[in-house]
Amino acid sequence: MERCYFEDGNLCGWMLDSPKPPVPLHAFQWLIGQGETIYHGEEDHRPVNDHTL
């Protein structure tokens, strides 16, 4: 089984697909490095740290 940690920009064969405009208001947009910071109001909506390692 291959493991992927998405470190250093390695997407392990996955692709980031950008939705075509108009983008729905609540569309999930995953970004590399997005988990590095938690902004006020996001504390209860995503993990504080990487739980996959």
N, C-alpha and C positions, 0 to 999 in steps of 0.2 A: 504494500500500500504506500503510495506516495503522499508525503505531507507537504503542505504549502503554508508558509507563514506570512506571505505577502510582504516580506521585508525587502528593502532596497529596490522597490519598484518591480520586483518579480511577481508577475500575475499567474505563474504556473499554468499558462495556457488559457486562462480566463480572459474575457474581453469586457471592457467598460463600454456599454452601449448608451449613447446619449439619446434621450427621447426627442422626437421631432416636434418643433413648435406647432401649436401652442402647448406648452408643458402644463399638465394639470397642477393646480395650486398645491396639492398635497402629495405630489410625486416624490418617491424616495430617490434621492440622488447620492449614491455612494461615491466617496472620494478617497483616494489614497492618502493616508495620514490623518484622516478625519477623526480618529479616536485619540489623537494626541492631546486634544484640549476638550474640556467639558465647559460649556457656557452656562451662565445662570439660566435656570429654567429647564435645563436638559438633564439634570442630575437623576431624575427618576425615569428617564426614557431610553437610556443605553448604559452599558457597563462602564464603570469607572476605569477599569483596566482591561487588558487583553486576557480573557479567560481561556484562550485556546492553547497557550504555551504551557 
